[in-house]
Amino acid sequence: MASGRRVLDLFCYLGGFSMAAARGGATEVLGVDSAAGAIAAATAAAAANGVDGVVRFERGDALKVAVALDQKNERFDLVICDPPKLASNAREVEGALRHYRKVNSEAARRVTTGGVMVTCSCSGHVTPEEFIRAVLAGVRDAG
């Protein structure tokens, strides 16, 4: 999916998707995560895997970085959105769904026409149907 594409990996953590995209032929990859330790480890792993010329990592709040990219009219051919667990229990589901809607809206705004968005959830308390509704609402919000 990444071959020949410019890639944005939001909530990249240790950069697994970013490095896979680079090894899959991406022309450029930007990985974003708020954890300094994760960014340091991802940067070291990219160098160790020989993809540091294609991948760069930026520490920051993924939503704020996405908005800043929008203000610079930056678009990507492949956008990966893999936030951390947002619902650790049933009481957190509604808030998680609001957040999934927001992050997927921001992710969708970064995708070029004809591009691809990959989104993920590791919140077991959010059902697949709830997640899909939240993602679709976010994509609609993005236009």
N, C-alpha and C positions, 0 to 999 in steps of 0.2 A: 504493500500500500504506500510505502514511503518513497519508492524509487522516483527520482527526478523531482521530488516535492520539497517545498519549504515547510518545515514542521514547527509547531508550537506545542509544547508539552506542559500543561498547567498542572500544578501539584505533583511535580516530577519525583519528589522524594530522592531516592538514590540514583535516579536517571535510567532505570531499566528500559522504559519505552523509548527514551531519547536515544540511547545507544543502539537499541534494536533498529530504530528508524535510520540512524546513520549507517549502520552495517547493511541495511536494506537499500541503500542508495540515495538517501535524502541529500539534497544539495546543501541544506543548512538546517540546524535544529537549535531551538532555544528552549531550554528547560527552566521552569520557574518553581521555586518552593520557598517557604518562609523559614525553614530550619537551616541555620548556618552549618551545623554538622553534616546534614544531608547534602547540602550543596558542595561542601568540601570533599566529602566522600565521592559524590558523583563526578566532580571535576577530576579527582585522582583516578577513578575507574575509567573515565573517558580517555585519559592519557595512557593508562595501562593497556587499554583495548585499541589504541591507535586511531581513535575517532575524534580526538580533541581538536583537530583542524576543521571539523564539521559541526561539532556540538559545542555550545557554550551554555553555561548555567548562570542564572541570575537569582540572587536572594531577594525575596520580596513577597508580599501578600499577592497571591495569584490574581485575585479580583482587581486589586489596584494596578497591578502591572498590565492586566488586560485592558483596563480603561485607558491607561497611559499609551498603550500600543494603538488603541482606537484613535486617540487624539493625534497621533502621528500618522494615521491612516495606514497602519501596518496590517497586512492580511497574510494568511498562510494557506497553503494548499491542503494541509492536514493538521487538524487541531485535536489534541488528545486532552481529555478532561478526566482526571482520576483523583477526586478529592479523598481525603481520609474519611474514616468512619464518622458519619454525622448523626447516627442514632444508635446509641449503646443500649437503649431500652425503649419500650413502647411509648413512654411519655415524651420522648424526644422526636418522634416520627413527624409530627406536624412542622416543627422547626426545620427538620432535615429536608422535608419536601420543599419548603420555601427556599432553603439554601440551594438545593439541587436546581430549582427553577432559575434562580439568579445566576449560578455559575454556568449553567448550560446556555442561558441567554447571552452572557458575556463571551463564552466560547464560540457560539454560533456567529456572533458579530465579527469574529476574527477570520472566518473561513471565506476564501475566495469563491467567486461564482464557479460552480463545478467542482469545488473542493469537497473534502470529506471531514466529518467530525466523528471522533470515537469518544464515547463517554462511558464511565464506569461507576459502579457503586459497590461498596463492601459493607453496607449497612444492612445486616440480615433482618432487622426489624421492619425495613421498608420492603413491601412486596414488589415483585417485578411490575405489576400493573400500576401501582402508585408511582414507581420510579419512571416508567414510560410516560405517564400523564404529566409528571413534573418536567421531564425533558421536553416533551412536545409543547407544553405551555411556555417554557423558556425559549424554544426555537421560534414559536409564534411571536413572543415579545420582541425578539431580535429582528423580526420581519423576514 
